[in-house]
Amino acid sequence: MTSGTLRSTEENHPIYYYSNKIYQLSNAMPLYIALGGKFILKNNRRILQYKKNFKNTKRDADVSNFLNTPHYVFNDVRRDGTPEGVIISMSNIKLNHDVSRSKTIFIGHGTGDKKYGGNVHNLNSYDFHFLTGPKHLEKIKDVGLNIPEHKLIKIGNLRFDDYINKTISRKKGLDRLGVIERDRKNVLYAPTWEWGGGTLHKYVYKFAKEITSEHNLIVRPHFHDRKYLFQIKLWARLNHIKHIYFSNPADVGKCDTMEDFMISDIMISDTSSILYEYLITRKPIIVVQTEDTDLHAMPDELNILRYVRHYNQDQHVLSLVNDSLKDESQSEKMDWLLHQCFYLNDGKSVQRAQDFIASILF
């Protein structure tokens, strides 16, 4: 079924997107851009966050509104019940839905090594799961779930399509950050937050001093650490650190993850799921060692730690970056691991999701 047919059906059978945390909704944007729909916001605080973080992200086809955000409805789906239609969730919660009126699909918000938050048995309550790849399936098995095969839909990573199809611009991203010396390599530092053993506070100042002596450094913190961007910027200015740039994950309309991937030549991270998403670039990756051990047990072919360089506090990070950039074998390793962890990688994941959603509309 074509997207036009699906959109004409949407008036009677809408599509909704839900998450516990506002930043998780960014994972729904590829589907929203293709299919339309409405975002479910559970309280007034979420509405304020939504208006701030999702300004100017509405589809061209949608009617303009204050700050040009996608349309939303006010609903606590755990208590009030879900509206009629297809509800797509980025969060591990149990939706209160009437199976005769709605269908539920779990997407999640990343396929890394951190375990699911909340009660994992909530995942059994969904009608369907959109799987990004074998690693996603292994995460489900590792927590002891046995979801029936007919509920597991092989889609691939929705966020990869724009990168694969080259619908994002490197120049636009460099212009957005204000990068001055574009002949330098761009190092993306994208750590997670404290729940996953995030390393922002421990290493950002050290990395800034060392890496910017030769390369540009792009700091993209986790959404929960965005509040520290101001103090890091201030520190950099007071210490006369040049060639450091900042990408705010809260600004969904401007600071797209895939655009930061396109800009960068190498990435440093820790336990963030962005480690695995970065595989789509086939560029080198450095993993910062953390003390976090509450991670999934993964076979070697799904474990990025087996194939990349590791950083610990006793090392000189610039040397590690330069060694990784010179290692021509990294691209081949990352390509192999990409196809072990994710399905298809053909730029058509959104279309597969779209076709499936069309097939289950009432």
Backbone torsions as a table, in degrees:
resi	resn	phi	psi	omega
1	MET	NA	137.6	-177.2
2	THR	-78.9	163.7	178.9
3	SER	-63.6	-34.0	179.0
4	GLY	-62.4	-42.0	178.0
5	THR	-63.7	-41.2	-179.1
6	LEU	-65.4	-41.9	-177.9
7	ARG	-67.8	-32.8	178.1
8	SER	-70.1	-27.9	178.3
9	THR	-77.8	-23.0	-172.2
10	GLU	-61.2	-26.3	-178.4
11	GLU	-60.6	-38.0	-179.8
12	ASN	-91.6	-27.4	-177.4
13	HIS	-132.8	81.1	-172.7
14	PRO	-68.7	165.2	174.8
15	ILE	-112.1	135.0	-177.6
16	TYR	-126.6	151.1	179.8
17	TYR	-125.4	132.4	-176.7
18	TYR	-135.3	147.0	169.1
19	SER	-154.6	156.2	176.3
20	ASN	-68.8	-42.3	-177.3
21	LYS	-108.4	141.3	-173.4
22	ILE	-62.0	-36.4	-176.0
23	TYR	-68.0	-25.4	-178.6
24	GLN	-66.3	-22.0	-179.7
25	LEU	-65.0	-19.3	178.8
26	SER	-60.2	-25.3	178.5
27	ASN	-69.6	-15.3	178.9
28	ALA	-89.8	-11.2	-172.2
29	MET	-59.8	-40.0	178.3
30	PRO	-59.3	-38.5	177.8
31	LEU	-71.4	-42.4	-179.5
32	TYR	-60.4	-44.0	-179.5
33	ILE	-60.5	-37.1	-178.5
34	ALA	-80.3	-39.2	-168.8
35	LEU	-111.2	-17.4	-171.0
36	GLY	79.2	-158.8	-179.1
37	GLY	115.2	-173.6	-177.2
38	LYS	-131.4	149.7	177.5
39	PHE	-96.1	138.6	180.0
40	ILE	-96.0	123.5	179.3
41	LEU	-119.1	130.6	-166.9
42	LYS	-91.3	-14.2	179.1
43	ASN	-158.7	175.4	-176.1
44	ASN	-65.1	-34.8	178.2
45	ARG	-61.5	-41.4	178.5
46	ARG	-63.4	-37.6	-179.7
47	ILE	-63.5	-43.6	178.7
48	LEU	-63.0	-43.8	177.9
49	GLN	-62.4	-41.9	-177.7
50	TYR	-62.0	-47.5	-179.1
51	LYS	-62.2	-35.2	-179.8
52	LYS	-75.3	-47.4	-171.8
53	ASN	-85.1	-22.7	-176.3
54	PHE	-111.7	21.1	179.6
55	LYS	-62.4	140.6	177.7
56	ASN	61.4	34.7	176.5
57	THR	-115.1	4.9	-179.7
58	LYS	-67.8	154.7	175.7
59	ARG	-67.9	152.6	177.8
60	ASP	-60.3	-29.8	-176.6
61	ALA	-74.8	-16.6	-176.5
62	ASP	-84.1	152.6	178.4
63	VAL	-69.8	140.5	-179.9
64	SER	-65.3	149.1	177.1
65	ASN	-148.0	-178.2	-179.0
66	PHE	-59.3	119.6	-178.1
67	LEU	68.8	6.5	174.9
68	ASN	52.1	51.7	175.1
69	THR	-94.7	157.7	172.6
70	PRO	-58.9	153.2	-179.8
71	HIS	-62.7	149.9	-179.7
72	TYR	-140.8	161.4	172.6
73	VAL	-125.4	151.7	-179.7
74	PHE	-96.2	114.5	-174.1
75	ASN	-164.2	132.8	170.1
76	ASP	-98.0	96.2	-170.3
77	VAL	-67.5	-16.2	177.8
78	ARG	-81.1	-26.8	-178.3
79	ARG	-107.6	-45.5	-172.5
80	ASP	-84.0	-18.2	-175.2
81	GLY	93.7	158.8	-176.1
82	THR	-89.2	151.6	173.9
83	PRO	-72.6	168.4	179.1
84	GLU	-72.3	134.0	178.5
85	GLY	138.5	-152.7	178.1
86	VAL	-108.6	123.6	-179.3
87	ILE	-109.8	122.3	-177.9
88	ILE	-109.7	121.7	-174.7
89	SER	-111.9	137.5	174.4
90	MET	-97.7	-5.0	-173.7
91	SER	-121.0	147.6	179.7
92	ASN	-80.9	81.4	175.6
93	ILE	-132.8	164.2	175.3
94	LYS	-96.4	114.2	-179.2
95	LEU	-79.2	140.7	176.1
96	ASN	-89.9	88.1	-175.0
97	HIS	-127.0	149.6	177.5
98	ASP	-90.5	114.2	-174.1
99	VAL	-63.3	-18.8	178.8
100	SER	-82.9	-12.8	-175.9
101	ARG	-116.1	-20.2	-175.0
102	SER	-147.3	157.9	173.3
103	LYS	-120.4	141.4	-178.0
104	THR	-116.8	140.6	-179.8
105	ILE	-130.7	129.8	176.3
106	PHE	-98.9	129.1	176.0
107	ILE	-111.2	-40.9	-174.6
108	GLY	83.9	-172.3	-177.9
109	HIS	-140.7	45.7	177.3
110	GLY	141.3	149.6	-179.0
111	THR	-124.2	64.4	178.8
112	GLY	-103.8	-160.1	-176.8
113	ASP	-95.1	-8.4	176.4
114	LYS	-70.2	143.7	-178.1
115	LYS	-76.9	159.7	177.6
116	TYR	-61.4	138.9	171.4
117	GLY	-82.4	157.7	178.7
118	GLY	79.9	-167.6	-179.1
119	ASN	-81.9	113.0	-175.7
120	VAL	-63.6	-22.3	-179.3
121	HIS	-71.2	-12.1	171.7
122	ASN	-58.4	-29.8	-176.9
123	LEU	-65.7	-22.8	177.8
124	ASN	-69.7	-17.3	-174.1
125	SER	-82.1	-10.2	-176.3
126	TYR	-82.5	146.0	178.0
127	ASP	-69.1	-35.9	-178.0
128	PHE	-147.3	158.2	173.4
129	HIS	-127.0	130.0	172.6
130	PHE	-87.8	114.1	-177.1
131	LEU	-92.6	133.9	176.0
132	THR	-82.3	-27.0	-178.7
133	GLY	170.1	-174.5	-179.5
134	PRO	-57.3	-33.4	179.4
135	LYS	-65.8	-41.4	176.6
136	HIS	-58.4	-45.1	179.5
137	LEU	-64.7	-38.7	179.5
138	GLU	-65.6	-34.7	176.3
139	LYS	-60.9	-42.1	179.4
140	ILE	-63.6	-43.8	-179.4
141	LYS	-68.0	-35.3	-175.5
142	ASP	-67.2	-24.0	177.9
143	VAL	-95.4	9.8	173.3
144	GLY	85.8	15.0	179.8
145	LEU	-89.4	147.2	178.1
146	ASN	-129.2	75.5	-177.3
147	ILE	-79.1	131.3	-178.7
148	PRO	-54.8	143.3	-174.2
149	GLU	-60.2	-33.8	-177.1
150	HIS	-68.5	-13.7	177.6
151	LYS	-90.5	-9.9	-175.8
152	LEU	-99.1	109.7	-173.7
153	ILE	-107.1	119.6	-178.0
154	LYS	-79.1	105.4	-175.6
155	ILE	-108.2	-41.3	-168.7
156	GLY	95.7	-179.0	-177.8
157	ASN	-87.1	115.4	-176.9
158	LEU	-60.6	-31.7	-174.8
159	ARG	-77.5	-13.9	-178.9
160	PHE	-74.0	-25.2	-170.6
161	ASP	-55.8	-45.0	-177.6
162	ASP	-63.8	-38.0	179.0
163	TYR	-68.3	-46.6	-178.2
164	ILE	-64.8	-41.5	-176.4
165	ASN	-84.8	1.5	176.7
166	LYS	56.5	42.8	176.5
167	THR	-93.5	5.3	175.3
168	ILE	-116.0	151.3	-171.6
169	SER	-112.7	126.9	175.2
170	ARG	-63.9	-43.5	-179.1
171	LYS	-61.8	-43.2	179.5
172	LYS	-60.2	-40.6	179.7
173	GLY	-66.6	-41.7	178.3
174	LEU	-65.6	-37.7	176.8
175	ASP	-65.4	-40.9	-179.3
176	ARG	-61.3	-41.4	179.9
177	LEU	-78.8	-18.8	-177.6
178	GLY	77.6	31.1	-178.9
179	VAL	-65.0	128.0	-175.0
180	ILE	-92.4	-58.6	-177.3
181	GLU	-91.9	96.8	-171.7
182	ARG	-89.1	0.7	173.2
183	ASP	-87.0	-9.3	174.9
184	ARG	-77.0	154.6	171.5
185	LYS	-74.0	149.2	180.0
186	ASN	-108.4	118.2	-179.6
187	VAL	-101.8	119.9	178.7
188	LEU	-94.8	121.2	175.3
189	TYR	-108.3	111.3	-172.9
190	ALA	-131.0	76.4	-178.4
191	PRO	-81.5	161.1	173.2
192	THR	-84.0	-171.9	179.9
193	TRP	-103.2	-174.3	-169.2
194	GLU	-60.8	-28.2	-177.8
195	TRP	-60.3	-31.9	-179.5
196	GLY	-106.9	21.2	-178.8
197	GLY	75.8	37.8	-177.7
198	GLY	-59.0	148.9	-170.9
199	THR	-115.1	9.3	-175.1
200	LEU	-54.2	-54.9	-174.7
201	HIS	-66.7	-30.1	-175.8
202	LYS	-76.8	-33.2	-169.2
203	TYR	-125.4	-12.5	-171.8
204	VAL	-60.2	-38.1	-178.2
205	TYR	-72.3	-40.3	177.0
206	LYS	-63.7	-46.2	179.3
207	PHE	-61.7	-41.0	-178.0
208	ALA	-61.1	-42.9	-179.1
209	LYS	-67.5	-44.4	-174.2
210	GLU	-78.3	-50.7	-171.7
211	ILE	-68.3	-38.8	-175.5
212	THR	-71.1	-7.4	175.4
213	SER	-68.4	-22.2	179.3
214	GLU	-128.5	-30.9	-172.6
215	HIS	-126.3	169.8	168.9
216	ASN	-83.0	142.7	176.5
217	LEU	-117.2	125.5	175.8
218	ILE	-108.6	117.8	-179.4
219	VAL	-98.9	117.2	177.0
220	ARG	-124.5	95.5	-178.2
221	PRO	-76.7	169.8	170.7
222	HIS	-65.0	154.5	-180.0
223	PHE	-51.4	-41.2	-177.6
224	HIS	-70.9	-14.0	178.3
225	ASP	-105.8	7.8	-178.6
226	ARG	-60.8	-27.4	-178.1
227	LYS	-64.0	-16.6	-179.6
228	TYR	-89.6	-4.1	-178.0
229	LEU	-60.3	-40.5	-178.3
230	PHE	-60.9	-45.3	-177.3
231	GLN	-69.5	-32.4	177.4
232	ILE	-69.5	-41.1	176.5
233	LYS	-61.3	-44.0	-179.7
234	LEU	-63.2	-43.7	177.8
235	TRP	-59.5	-45.2	-179.4
236	ALA	-61.1	-40.4	179.8
237	ARG	-67.6	-45.1	-178.8
238	LEU	-65.3	-28.5	-178.8
239	ASN	-98.9	10.0	175.6
240	HIS	57.3	39.6	176.7
241	ILE	-85.7	117.8	177.6
242	LYS	-103.6	169.9	176.4
243	HIS	65.3	29.5	173.7
244	ILE	-118.3	135.2	-175.1
245	TYR	-133.5	160.8	-171.7
246	PHE	-133.0	133.3	178.1
247	SER	-119.4	117.2	-174.7
248	ASN	-90.9	111.4	-176.7
249	PRO	-66.1	-15.3	179.4
250	ALA	-74.9	-22.8	-179.7
251	ASP	-88.9	80.0	-172.4
252	VAL	-61.7	-35.0	-177.1
253	GLY	-70.1	-25.8	-176.4
254	LYS	-109.4	-47.1	-169.8
255	CYS	-95.9	68.8	-178.0
256	ASP	-72.2	137.3	-179.0
257	THR	-57.9	-45.8	-176.6
258	MET	-67.5	-30.2	176.0
259	GLU	-67.2	-39.5	175.5
260	ASP	-64.3	-35.3	175.1
261	PHE	-62.3	-44.2	-177.9
262	MET	-62.9	-38.9	-178.9
263	ILE	-67.6	-39.6	-168.8
264	SER	-78.8	159.7	175.8
265	ASP	-110.2	-15.5	-179.8
266	ILE	-161.7	153.1	178.9
267	MET	-128.2	143.2	171.6
268	ILE	-116.2	129.2	177.0
269	SER	-150.4	-172.3	-177.9
270	ASP	-127.5	-98.3	179.2
271	THR	-107.2	11.7	-179.8
272	SER	-64.8	146.9	176.3
273	SER	-67.0	-13.3	178.3
274	ILE	-62.4	-22.1	175.6
275	LEU	-54.2	-46.5	-176.2
276	TYR	-78.4	-35.4	177.2
277	GLU	-63.4	-32.6	-178.3
278	TYR	-67.2	-15.6	177.7
279	LEU	-57.8	-26.3	-178.7
280	ILE	-61.5	-22.1	-179.9
281	THR	-82.0	-21.1	-173.0
282	ARG	61.6	18.1	-179.7
283	LYS	-92.5	162.2	-177.5
284	PRO	-63.3	151.1	179.4
285	ILE	-132.5	138.4	172.9
286	ILE	-118.7	130.1	179.6
287	VAL	-103.2	125.1	176.4
288	VAL	-82.2	126.2	179.9
289	GLN	-68.5	136.9	177.9
290	THR	-128.4	173.5	178.3
291	GLU	-93.8	2.2	-179.1
292	ASP	-73.4	124.4	-178.6
293	THR	-118.6	-1.1	-178.3
294	ASP	-84.3	67.8	-175.0
295	LEU	-124.5	161.9	176.2
296	HIS	-66.2	146.6	170.7
297	ALA	-85.9	118.9	-174.8
298	MET	-121.2	142.2	172.8
299	PRO	-64.5	159.1	-174.2
300	ASP	-54.1	-39.2	-175.4
301	GLU	-71.9	-6.4	177.6
302	LEU	-119.6	15.0	-174.6
303	ASN	-118.4	105.7	-175.3
304	ILE	-63.5	-24.8	-177.9
305	LEU	-62.0	-20.0	-179.8
306	ARG	-79.3	-11.2	-168.0
307	TYR	-126.6	-0.9	-176.7
308	VAL	-125.5	167.7	176.2
309	ARG	-77.0	149.8	-179.5
310	HIS	-114.6	145.7	177.6
311	TYR	-114.2	135.2	168.7
312	ASN	-127.9	166.9	-169.1
313	GLN	-64.4	-13.6	-179.9
314	ASP	-88.2	-5.2	-176.2
315	GLN	-93.9	163.2	173.4
316	HIS	-94.6	108.9	-170.3
317	VAL	-65.0	-33.8	-179.1
318	LEU	-63.6	-40.3	177.6
319	SER	-63.2	-40.3	179.6
320	LEU	-65.1	-41.7	177.5
321	VAL	-61.1	-47.6	-177.8
322	ASN	-65.3	-39.0	177.0
323	ASP	-62.8	-40.8	-179.8
324	SER	-67.0	-40.5	179.8
325	LEU	-64.9	-30.4	-178.9
326	LYS	-84.0	-14.9	-174.4
327	ASP	-80.4	100.2	-176.6
328	GLU	-69.3	-17.1	-179.5
329	SER	-75.0	-16.7	-176.6
330	GLN	-61.5	-41.5	-177.6
331	SER	-60.1	-43.8	179.8
332	GLU	-66.3	-40.4	178.3
333	LYS	-64.1	-43.7	-178.7
334	MET	-66.5	-36.1	177.9
335	ASP	-65.0	-43.8	178.8
336	TRP	-62.0	-45.5	-178.0
337	LEU	-67.8	-35.7	176.3
338	LEU	-54.2	-47.9	-176.1
339	HIS	-77.0	-17.6	171.8
340	GLN	-75.1	-35.2	-172.2
341	CYS	-92.6	-28.5	-173.1
342	PHE	-127.4	145.4	177.9
343	TYR	-76.0	141.8	161.3
344	LEU	65.4	-62.5	178.5
345	ASN	52.1	49.6	-175.5
346	ASP	-116.2	6.2	-179.9
347	GLY	79.2	13.5	-176.2
348	LYS	-123.5	20.9	-177.7
349	SER	-65.8	-40.6	178.8
350	VAL	-62.9	-40.2	179.3
351	GLN	-63.8	-40.1	177.7
352	ARG	-63.4	-43.0	178.3
353	ALA	-63.3	-42.3	179.6
354	GLN	-61.2	-45.1	179.9
355	ASP	-64.4	-39.7	-179.8
356	PHE	-67.1	-44.3	179.6
357	ILE	-60.4	-40.2	176.8
358	ALA	-60.3	-35.5	-176.2
359	SER	-73.6	-18.8	-177.2
360	ILE	-107.8	-0.3	176.7
361	LEU	-63.9	142.0	-173.9
362	PHE	-67.4	NA	NA
